């Protein structure tokens, strides 16, 4: 993976780092704004997931259409068949 040198020094986020980030968010936004912030974050994540799923579905549909052979059946002109009782 090609990670910039400044980010490679930090490494993956662990539990202590996540706790520090949570405390900073609590201090910055306050306890009263935190539920609305979490709600809006959840809604935006849901919209992002919906858009991602729709994009993937369109990609698969386009791939299926490209792989499907397009064979057109020749149009046959059919004559009505005379009934045996008419003859």
N, C-alpha and C positions, 0 to 999 in steps of 0.2 A: 504494500500500500504506500502511496506517495503522500506523506504527511509533512507539512512545513516544519522546519526545525524549531520554531517557537512553540508550536502546539505539541510536538513530540516530547518536549521536556515535561509537560504536565501529565501525560499518560491518561489512562481511563479514569472516569469519576468513580470513586468509591463511596462508602457510607458516610465517612466523616465530611467529605466534600459536599455531598448532598444535604447533610444536616446544616452545614454552614450556609449554603445557598438558601435553604428554607428559612433560616433565621434572618438572613438579609432581606428576603422577600417580605417577611412578616414585619420587619422594621420599616422598610421603605413604603409598603402599601397600607399597613395598619391592619388590625384585626377586623374592622368593619368592612373594609374593601376587599379582603381576601376571598370571601365566598363569591362575590360577583366576578372577581378576577378569575377564579377557578371555573366558574360557570361559563364565562366567555371563552376561556381557554379550551374547555371541553367541547363547546359548540364549534369553535374553529377547527379543532382536531377532527370532529365528526364530518364537517364540510370537506376538509382536506381528504379524508378517507373516502368519502363519496365520490369526489372528483377523480381520485386515483383509480378507484374501481371502474368508473365510467370510461376513463382513458384506456385502461387495460382491456376492457370489454370491446371498445372500438378497435384497438390494435388487433385483438384476436379475430374479430369479425372481418377486418380488412385482410388479414393473413389467410383466413379461410376462403374468402372470395377470390384472392389471388391464386390459391392453390387449386381451386375447383375448376375443372376443365369446362369451357363454354362451348358445348356442342349443341347446335340447333338442329332440331328434327326437321327434315324436309316436309313441306306441306303436300299432302297427297290429296288429289281430287278424287273423291269417291262418287261412284254412280249408285243411285238407289237400286237395290236388288229387287227384281220382280218377285212377287209372292207366288208360290206354287199353285195356289187356288185360282189365281187370275189367269193362268195360261190354259 
